[in-house]
Amino acid sequence: MADSRNETSYREIITKAVCGKGRKFSEATHHIRPSEPPSSILGCWIINHTYSAKKRGDTVEVNGTYDINVWFSYINNTKTDVATQTVSYTDIVPLSMKDENVISEELDVVARAVQQPNTLEAVISENGHSVDVQVEREFIVECIGETKVAVAVNPQGLIEEYPLDVLSDEIRDEDFEQIDPHFLQEEMDK
């Protein structure tokens, strides 16, 4: 009969973990119609960005709105005004990483705008009555759900504390001698 103190046993732990990830960069062109035909564009900015996200199959759907403000001149550059328009969008973000070992179908979806909507270009359209605004945005999404992980259990109880004299914030010259200065280049070449 085997000694149970030397056998490694495992426990299953149910925990929440990231079980899906995705990223999407988008560009869109919006057509803003000012109250007067514009002579020139003096500025364009985007404010009041709001969004929400929901999982849809193997993708995450991000729905949002923002206000586009176009500062323009009219009547041969003698007067100025600001045209404001609220636009809505839907970005479908594919999940590039998916964990199939999720216990429940209930997932929390977290979306983060890594690139807030930003004006790339604002030009007077060919018809001369509207402004074409090119916008970029980028999202990272994560799906969080319950999953199981297996952990090894120490049959002898707690592990002795790590000796405090080994822990130190000081860096010695010998520590630098062990660093391979070509490590990053070797990793990039792989």
CORZI-V668315 format. One record per backbone hydrogen bond with DSSP energy under -0.5 kcal/mol. CO is the residue of the C=O (numbers start at 0). NH is the residue of the N-H. E is the energy in kcal/mol with one decimal. If there is no record, write none. Layout:
[[CO	NH	E] [CO	NH	E]]
This chain:
[[1	3	-0.7] [2	5	-1.6] [2	6	-0.6] [6	8	-0.6] [8	152	-3.4] [10	12	-0.5] [10	150	-2.5] [12	14	-0.6] [12	148	-2.4] [14	146	-2.8] [16	18	-0.5] [16	144	-2.3] [18	98	-3.1] [19	142	-2.6] [20	95	-1.6] [20	96	-1.8] [21	140	-2.6] [23	138	-2.5] [25	136	-2.2] [27	134	-3.4] [29	31	-0.6] [29	132	-3.3] [31	33	-0.7] [31	130	-3.1] [36	74	-0.5] [39	41	-0.5] [39	72	-2.5] [42	70	-2.7] [44	68	-2.8] [46	66	-2.9] [49	64	-2.3] [51	62	-2.4] [53	60	-3.3] [55	58	-1.5] [57	94	-1.9] [58	55	-3.1] [59	61	-0.6] [59	92	-3.2] [60	53	-1.9] [60	62	-0.6] [61	90	-2.8] [62	51	-2.4] [63	88	-2.3] [64	49	-2.3] [65	86	-2.8] [66	46	-2.2] [66	68	-0.5] [67	69	-0.5] [67	84	-2.1] [68	44	-2.1] [68	70	-0.6] [69	71	-0.6] [69	82	-2.9] [70	41	-2.9] [70	42	-1.5] [71	80	-2.2] [72	38	-3.6] [72	39	-1.0] [73	77	-1.5] [73	78	-1.8] [74	77	-0.8] [78	73	-2.4] [80	71	-2.7] [82	69	-3.0] [84	67	-3.1] [84	86	-0.5] [86	65	-1.9] [88	63	-2.1] [90	61	-3.1] [90	92	-0.7] [91	93	-0.6] [92	59	-2.4] [93	95	-0.8] [96	20	-2.0] [97	99	-0.6] [100	147	-0.5] [104	106	-0.7] [107	109	-0.5] [107	143	-3.2] [109	141	-2.6] [111	113	-1.0] [111	139	-2.4] [114	137	-2.0] [117	135	-2.2] [120	133	-3.2] [122	131	-3.0] [124	127	-1.4] [129	124	-2.8] [130	31	-3.0] [130	132	-0.6] [131	122	-2.3] [131	133	-0.6] [132	29	-2.9] [132	134	-0.5] [133	119	-3.3] [133	120	-1.2] [134	27	-2.5] [135	117	-2.1] [136	25	-3.3] [137	113	-1.1] [137	114	-1.8] [138	23	-2.4] [139	111	-2.7] [140	21	-1.9] [141	109	-2.9] [142	18	-3.1] [142	19	-1.0] [143	107	-2.9] [144	16	-2.5] [145	102	-3.2] [145	103	-0.5] [146	14	-2.6] [148	12	-3.2] [150	10	-2.3] [152	8	-0.9] [152	154	-0.7] [153	156	-1.6] [162	165	-1.4] [162	166	-0.7] [169	171	-0.5] [171	174	-0.8] [171	175	-1.0] [172	176	-1.3] [173	177	-0.8] [174	177	-0.7] [175	178	-1.3] [178	180	-0.8] [179	182	-1.7] [181	185	-2.4] [182	186	-2.1] [183	187	-2.2] [184	188	-1.9] [185	189	-0.7] [186	189	-0.5]]
